[in-house]
Amino acid sequence: MDEFLKLVRKVVREYWDRREVYRLHIYVAIVRCLTYRKYYEKNEAKHEENQG
């Protein structure tokens, strides 16, 4: 996922004058956060199963 964010940042640098690029960057940031959240929640649930 970090590669995708790097790619979007590169696009922002190149096409900084277009509004759609910033929307794309915001979308990628939100999706990245949600992905991390889901990953950590899943990881936490596994950790709790192993303890109890």
C-alpha atoms as one frame of an Amber mdcrd trajectory, in Angstrom:
protein
   0.000   0.000   0.000   2.878   2.366   0.644   3.970   1.982  -2.982   0.543
   3.182  -4.063   0.786   6.226  -1.818   4.250   7.024  -3.190   2.894   6.802
  -6.717   0.032   9.166  -5.895   2.439  11.639  -4.306   4.504  11.545  -7.481
   1.376  12.280  -9.512   0.543  15.197  -7.204   3.996  16.665  -7.736   3.635
  16.360 -11.494   0.016  17.473 -11.885  -0.301  19.784  -8.867  -2.558  22.205
 -10.744  -5.431  19.750 -11.192  -8.102  19.386  -8.533  -8.714  15.689  -9.261
  -5.191  14.825  -8.191  -5.810  16.097  -4.676  -9.035  14.137  -4.507  -7.096
  11.039  -5.499  -4.521  11.711  -2.781  -7.234  12.118  -0.140  -8.932   8.916
  -1.304  -5.687   6.937  -1.116  -4.919   8.295   2.355  -8.377   7.286   3.621
  -8.177   3.815   2.077  -4.707   3.353   3.559  -5.929   4.308   7.032  -8.916
   1.986   6.796  -6.683  -0.848   5.614  -4.288  -0.351   8.522  -7.200  -0.167
  10.942  -8.682  -3.412   9.665  -5.278  -5.098   9.779  -4.641  -4.049  13.387
  -8.144  -5.003  14.508  -7.708  -8.436  12.948  -4.260  -8.779  14.476  -5.580
  -7.734  17.886  -8.384 -10.304  17.699  -5.859 -13.043  16.935  -3.729 -11.907
  19.849  -6.710 -12.046  22.222  -7.623 -15.564  21.008  -4.108 -16.779  21.716
  -4.171 -15.384  25.266  -7.568 -16.611  26.269
